[in-house]
């Protein structure tokens, strides 16, 4: 697992854990907040009833007939109240009243608890001692109508009844928490929905950030790997940021190292390759100082001219190759039919082919077009065709096929020469490596195939040599259209 992926996984785990902890804390806290609001209203109700009961009792209604009549009428009252998602149509509040001993004097639930001793109940006991009295009692084997996952709970809040400044009784208001449970369940459901949506949004934003950061990093890794494999590739667009500056630093370092290696390699190769012709020129020049027959003097003079021409061709090819190798991209692109430079090369070597009795056959299955440097492509084809001429036997045949292959344009130049020995392999593409020509035994500069491969790679193409029986096929593969 990459570091980028690990960072994203840790980020995702932190987000999920953080939102889960937040949801857990809020969901546990929301019930308490609803209960606080619920209980605060019940406190007001209990104290209001305590004052009304005190008034009735002071008026001589010790049996609380008015209160009993009020609750009987309240139970018959029907209404419709839409409280957000709740529709309320009846009153579910109950009360009971005790004396200063905790004995029930009044019970709104049809008087079922009349005469019972409630002095030990927390709401009554605490209120009789001058403290705030409240309790919550679970009803056995019953679930809340508001939330089936909760047991039915009835909340009791008591208030003292005063007469002449002395506590003479307690009124306790009872109300089931079914509606509170419904409100809490809805709040938790909405909370979980909001948390899930928030988690998804944050993770999507994190994923977008991950992709935004990881793509240029991966492009930079791919670029570094391609450079390590020796491939010719441009620095990808990494943006105006730290990653882009790292890429530019790597590119600058690569160019500096390549330039240094390039100079060192060329100095070594150049020294090695010019040593042989210079030795020949030096030896011939020394012999010319002696008294020699005219034919020998002409022979040594010709040797000097031949080796000088060889050095001249070598230097010219070397400069061409150096110019191509130092290019990062194609400066001048144009769309052209590949058959055009092929026909130009065939025409340019027509006289030489005729003098050697060579037959040139051009097979073109389609008029393929490529987008590149016409001059460089022609030079690459010219080098390959010249090799085919050099290695073809007298009266032989050279076949050029232009065709499509898997979206690429392919040029096959096939001769009937002796072919490439098995021991050569990829060395045939090495700079300054050359095989002796069959007719003369002489070697070329060893730069042609290397030059052609550089041009192919500059166009995002390839150059391969395949052995035929007889002969050799040089296959130049170029992308169709814009590379």
C-alpha positions in Angstrom: 0.0 0.0 0.0 1.4 3.4 -1.0 1.9 6.2 1.4 -0.8 8.2 -0.4 -3.3 5.4 0.1 -2.3 5.0 3.7 -2.9 8.7 4.3 -6.3 8.6 2.7 -7.3 5.4 4.7 -6.1 7.0 7.9 -8.0 10.2 7.0 -11.2 8.2 6.2 -10.9 6.3 9.5 -10.4 9.5 11.4 -13.5 11.1 9.7 -15.7 8.1 10.3 -14.5 7.7 13.9 -14.9 11.5 14.6 -18.4 11.7 13.2 -19.4 8.4 14.9 -18.2 9.8 18.3 -20.0 13.1 17.6 -23.2 11.2 16.7 -22.9 9.0 19.8 -22.4 12.0 22.1 -25.2 14.1 20.5 -27.7 11.1 20.4 -27.1 10.5 24.1 -27.3 14.2 25.0 -30.4 14.9 22.9 -32.6 12.8 25.2 -31.5 14.7 28.2 -32.1 18.0 26.5 -35.6 17.0 25.6 -36.2 15.7 29.1 -35.0 18.9 30.6 -37.4 21.0 28.4 -40.2 18.5 29.2 -39.6 18.6 32.9 -39.3 22.4 33.0 -42.9 22.7 31.7 -44.1 20.1 34.1 -42.6 22.1 37.0 -44.6 25.2 35.9 -47.8 23.1 35.6 -47.3 21.5 39.0 -46.8 24.9 40.7 -49.8 26.4 38.9 -52.0 23.5 40.0 -50.7 23.8 43.6 -51.8 27.5 43.7 -55.2 26.6 42.3 -55.6 23.8 44.8 -54.6 26.0 47.6 -57.2 28.5 46.6 -59.9 25.8 46.4 -58.9 24.4 49.8 -59.0 27.9 51.4 -62.4 28.4 49.9 -63.7 25.3 51.7 -63.4 22.8 48.8 -61.2 20.4 50.8 -62.5 17.4 48.7 -61.3 19.2 45.5 -64.6 18.8 43.7 -63.8 21.6 41.3 -60.5 19.9 40.4 -62.3 16.6 39.9 -64.9 18.2 37.6 -62.2 19.9 35.6 -60.4 16.6 34.9 -63.6 14.8 34.0 -64.3 17.6 31.4 -60.7 17.5 30.3 -60.9 13.8 29.5 -63.9 14.5 27.3 -62.3 17.3 25.5 -61.3 16.6 21.9 -59.0 18.8 19.8 -56.4 18.6 17.0 -53.0 20.1 17.5 -50.2 19.6 14.9 -46.9 19.9 16.7 -44.4 19.5 13.9 -44.6 15.8 13.0 -46.9 15.0 16.0 -50.7 15.2 15.9 -52.1 15.5 19.4 -55.9 15.1 20.0 -56.2 14.2 23.7 -54.7 15.2 27.1 -52.5 12.5 28.7 -51.6 14.4 31.9 -52.6 13.0 35.3 -52.3 14.3 38.9 -52.6 13.2 42.4 -52.8 15.2 45.6 -51.6 14.1 49.1 -51.8 15.6 52.5 -48.8 16.4 54.7 -48.5 12.7 55.6 -48.3 11.5 52.0 -51.8 10.0 52.0 -53.5 10.4 48.6 -56.5 12.8 48.8 -57.2 13.1 45.1 -56.3 10.9 42.0 -57.3 12.0 38.5 -57.2 8.4 37.3 -60.7 7.7 38.5 -59.6 7.8 42.2 -57.8 4.5 42.0 -55.1 5.5 44.5 -57.3 7.3 47.0 -56.2 6.6 50.6 -52.8 5.1 49.6 -49.6 6.1 51.3 -47.3 7.8 48.8 -45.0 9.2 51.4 -42.1 7.0 50.3 -42.3 8.0 46.7 -39.4 10.2 45.8 -41.5 13.1 44.4 -43.8 13.2 47.5 -41.1 12.5 50.1 -38.7 15.2 48.8 -41.4 17.8 48.4 -42.8 17.3 51.9 -39.2 17.9 53.2 -39.0 21.2 51.3 -36.9 20.0 48.4 -37.6 19.6 44.7 -39.4 16.3 44.1 -39.4 14.4 40.8 -39.2 10.8 39.7 -39.4 8.7 36.5 -41.0 5.2 36.7 -40.9 2.5 34.1 -44.1 0.7 33.4 -43.4 -3.1 33.4 -44.0 -5.0 30.2 -45.1 -1.9 28.2 -43.2 -0.1 25.5 -43.3 3.5 24.5 -45.8 4.4 21.8 -43.3 6.9 20.5 -40.4 4.5 20.2 -40.9 0.8 20.4 -37.2 0.4 21.3 -37.8 2.2 24.6 -39.8 1.1 27.7 -42.8 3.2 28.7 -41.7 5.8 31.2 -43.9 8.1 33.3 -42.4 11.3 34.7 -43.7 12.8 37.9 -43.0 16.3 39.1 -44.4 17.5 42.4 -45.0 20.9 44.0 -45.9 21.8 47.6 -49.3 23.1 48.8 -48.9 25.9 51.3 -51.3 27.1 53.9 -50.2 29.9 56.1 -46.6 29.4 55.0 -46.6 25.7 56.0 -46.5 22.7 53.6 -49.9 21.0 54.0 -49.8 18.7 51.0 -48.3 17.8 47.6 -49.6 17.9 44.1 -47.8 15.7 41.7 -48.2 15.9 37.9 -47.7 12.7 35.9 -47.1 12.5 32.2 -45.9 9.5 30.0 -42.8 10.2 28.0 -44.1 8.6 24.8 -44.1 11.9 22.8 -40.7 12.7 24.2 -39.5 9.3 23.0 -41.0 10.0 19.6 -39.2 13.4 19.4 -35.9 11.9 20.5 -36.2 9.0 18.0 -36.9 11.4 15.2 -34.0 13.7 16.3 -31.7 10.7 16.4 -32.8 9.5 13.0 -32.3 13.0 11.5 -29.0 13.2 13.3 -27.8 9.9 11.8 -28.9 10.9 8.4 -27.1 14.2 8.7 -24.0 12.4 10.0 -24.0 9.9 7.1 -24.4 12.6 4.5 -21.7 14.6 6.1 -19.4 11.6 6.2 -20.0 10.9 2.6 -19.4 14.5 1.6 -16.2 14.8 3.6 -15.0 11.4 2.2 -15.8 12.5 -1.3 -13.9 15.8 -0.7 -11.0 13.8 0.8 -11.1 11.5 -2.2 -11.0 14.4 -4.6 -8.1 15.9 -2.6 -6.4 12.5 -2.7 -6.9 12.2 -6.5 -5.8 15.8 -7.0 -2.6 15.2 -5.0 -1.9 11.5 -6.1 -2.3 12.0 -9.8 0.6 14.4 -10.2 2.6 12.2 -7.8 1.9 9.1 -9.8 2.7 11.0 -13.0 6.0 12.0 -11.4 6.7 8.4 -10.4 5.9 7.1 -13.9 8.1 9.8 -15.4 11.0 8.9 -13.1 10.6 5.1 -13.9 10.5 5.8 -17.6 13.7 7.9 -17.3 15.4 5.1 -15.4 14.5 2.7 -18.2 16.2 5.0 -20.6 12.9 6.1 -22.4 12.6 9.5 -24.1 9.8 11.3 -22.3 8.7 14.8 -21.6 8.1 16.0 -18.0 4.3 15.8 -17.4 2.3 18.8 -16.4 2.3 18.8 -12.6 0.9 22.2 -11.9 2.3 25.3 -10.2 2.8 23.8 -6.8 5.4 21.9 -4.7 5.0 18.7 -6.8 5.5 20.7 -10.0 8.7 22.2 -8.5 9.9 18.8 -7.5 9.3 17.6 -11.1 11.2 20.5 -12.5 14.1 19.9 -10.1 14.2 16.2 -11.2 14.0 17.2 -14.9 16.9 19.7 -14.4 19.0 17.1 -12.6 18.2 14.5 -15.3 19.3 16.9 -18.1 22.5 17.9 -16.2 23.4 14.2 -15.7 22.5 13.3 -19.3 24.5 16.2 -20.7 27.5 15.1 -18.6 27.2 11.5 -19.6 26.6 12.5 -23.2 29.8 14.5 -23.4 31.9 11.7 -21.7 30.4 9.0 -23.9 31.0 10.9 -27.1 34.5 11.8 -26.2 35.3 8.2 -25.6 33.5 6.9 -28.7 34.9 9.7 -30.9 38.5 9.0 -29.7 38.1 5.3 -30.4 36.5 5.7 -33.8 38.8 8.3 -35.3 41.9 6.5 -34.1 41.8 3.9 -37.0 41.4 6.3 -39.9 44.0 8.7 -38.4 46.5 5.9 -38.1 45.9 5.0 -41.7 46.3 8.6 -42.9 49.5 9.0 -40.8 51.0 5.8 -42.1 50.2 6.7 -45.7 51.6 10.2 -45.3 54.9 8.8 -43.9 55.3 6.4 -46.8 54.7 9.2 -49.3 57.9 10.8 -48.1 59.9 7.8 -49.5 60.9 7.2 -53.0 58.0 5.1 -54.2 56.8 3.9 -57.6 54.0 6.0 -59.1 51.4 3.3 -58.6 52.2 2.9 -54.8 52.2 6.7 -54.4 48.8 6.8 -56.1 47.6 4.0 -53.8 48.7 5.8 -50.6 47.2 9.1 -51.8 43.9 7.3 -52.4 44.1 5.8 -48.9 44.5 9.3 -47.5 41.5 10.6 -49.5 39.4 7.6 -48.6 40.1 7.8 -44.9 39.6 11.6 -44.9 36.2 11.1 -46.6 35.4 8.5 -44.0 36.2 10.9 -41.2 34.1 13.6 -42.9 31.1 11.2 -43.2 31.6 10.1 -39.7 31.7 13.7 -38.3 28.6 14.6 -40.3 26.6 11.6 -39.1 27.8 12.2 -35.6 26.6 15.8 -35.7 23.2 14.7 -37.0 22.8 12.1 -34.3 23.8 14.6 -31.6 21.2 17.0 -32.8 18.5 14.4 -32.6 19.6 13.0 -29.2 19.5 16.4 -27.6 15.9 17.1 -28.7 13.2 16.8 -26.0 10.4 17.1 -28.5 9.7 17.7 -32.2 9.9 21.4 -33.0 8.2 21.3 -36.4 5.2 19.0 -36.8 3.1 18.5 -39.9 0.6 16.0 -41.2 1.8 14.1 -44.2 1.4 10.8 -46.0 4.1 8.3 -45.1 4.4 7.1 -48.7 5.8 10.5 -49.8 9.2 10.3 -48.0 9.4 6.6 -48.9 9.0 7.4 -52.6 11.5 10.2 -52.3 14.1 7.9 -50.8 13.5 5.2 -53.5 13.9 7.8 -56.3 17.1 9.3 -54.6 18.7 5.8 -54.7 17.3 4.7 -58.1 20.7 5.1 -59.9 22.6 3.1 -57.3 19.9 0.4 -57.3 20.0 0.2 -61.0 23.8 -0.1 -61.1 23.6 -3.1 -58.7 20.7 -4.7 -60.5 18.4 -4.3 -57.5 14.6 -4.5 -57.8 12.6 -2.3 -55.5 9.0 -3.2 -54.8 6.6 -0.9 -52.9 3.4 -2.3 -51.4 1.0 0.2 -49.9 -2.2 -1.1 -48.4 -3.5 2.3 -47.3 -2.6 6.0 -47.6 -1.3 6.3 -44.0 -0.7 9.8 -42.5 1.4 10.6 -39.5 2.0 13.9 -37.6 5.7 14.6 -37.2 8.9 16.0 -38.6 8.9 15.1 -42.3 12.7 15.7 -42.7 13.7 13.5 -39.8 11.3 10.7 -40.9 12.8 10.8 -44.4 16.3 10.5 -42.9 15.4 7.5 -40.8 13.9 5.8 -43.9 16.9 6.7 -46.0 19.3 5.1 -43.4 17.2 1.9 -43.4 17.0 1.8 -47.2 20.7 2.5 -47.6 21.5 -0.5 -45.2 19.2 -2.7 -47.3 21.1 -1.7 -50.5 24.5 -2.3 -48.8 23.5 -5.8 -47.6 21.6 -6.9 -50.7 23.3 -9.2 -53.2 23.8 -8.1 -56.8 20.5 -8.5 -58.7 18.6 -8.9 -55.4 15.2 -7.6 -54.4 14.2 -5.0 -51.8 10.6 -4.9 -50.6 9.0 -2.0 -48.9 5.5 -2.5 -47.2 3.4 0.3 -45.8 0.5 -1.0 -43.7 -1.5 -0.5 -40.5 -1.0 -2.6 -37.4 -3.0 -2.1 -34.2 -3.4 1.6 -34.7 0.2 2.2 -35.8 1.6 2.9 -39.2 4.3 0.3 -40.1 7.1 0.5 -42.7 8.8 -2.9 -43.4 12.0 -2.7 -45.5 13.2 -6.2 -46.4 16.3 -7.2 -48.2 17.7 -10.6 -49.4 21.1 -10.3 -47.8 22.9 -12.6 -45.4 20.9 -11.4 -42.4 21.9 -10.4 -38.9 24.0 -13.0 -37.1 22.4 -14.5 -33.9 25.2 -13.3 -31.7 24.6 -9.6 -32.6 21.2 -9.1 -31.0 20.5 -5.6 -29.8 24.1 -4.6 -30.3 23.2 -3.7 -33.8 21.6 -0.5 -32.5 24.6 0.5 -30.5 26.4 3.6 -31.5 29.5 2.9 -33.8 28.6 -0.8 -34.0 28.7 -2.0 -37.6 28.8 -5.3 -39.6 31.0 -5.7 -42.6 29.4 -5.3 -46.0 29.1 -8.6 -48.0 30.6 -7.2 -51.2 33.5 -5.1 -49.8 34.0 -6.3 -46.3 34.2 -2.7 -45.1 32.2 -1.3 -42.2 30.1 1.9 -42.0 30.1 4.5 -39.3 27.8 2.5 -37.1 25.5 5.5 -36.6 22.7 4.8 -39.1 20.5 2.4 -37.1 21.1 4.3 -33.9 20.1 7.5 -35.6 16.9 5.9 -37.0 15.9 4.5 -33.6 16.4 7.9 -32.0 14.1 9.4 -34.6 11.5 6.7 -34.0 11.5 7.2 -30.3 11.3 11.0 -30.7 8.0 10.3 -32.5 6.8 7.9 -29.8 7.5 5.0 -32.2 9.9 2.0 -32.4 12.4 0.4 -34.7 13.1 -3.3 -34.7 15.1 -5.7 -36.9 13.7 -9.1 -37.7 15.6 -11.9 -39.3 14.2 -13.3 -42.6 15.2 -16.3 -44.6 16.9 -14.9 -46.5 17.6 -11.3 -45.5 16.6 -8.9 -42.8 13.4 -6.8 -42.2 13.8 -3.4 -40.7 10.4 -2.4 -39.2 9.8 1.3 -38.4 6.6 1.7 -36.3 5.1 5.2 -36.0 1.8 6.3 -34.4 -1.0 7.3 -36.8 -2.0 11.0 -36.5 -0.7 13.1 -33.6 1.5 11.1 -31.3 
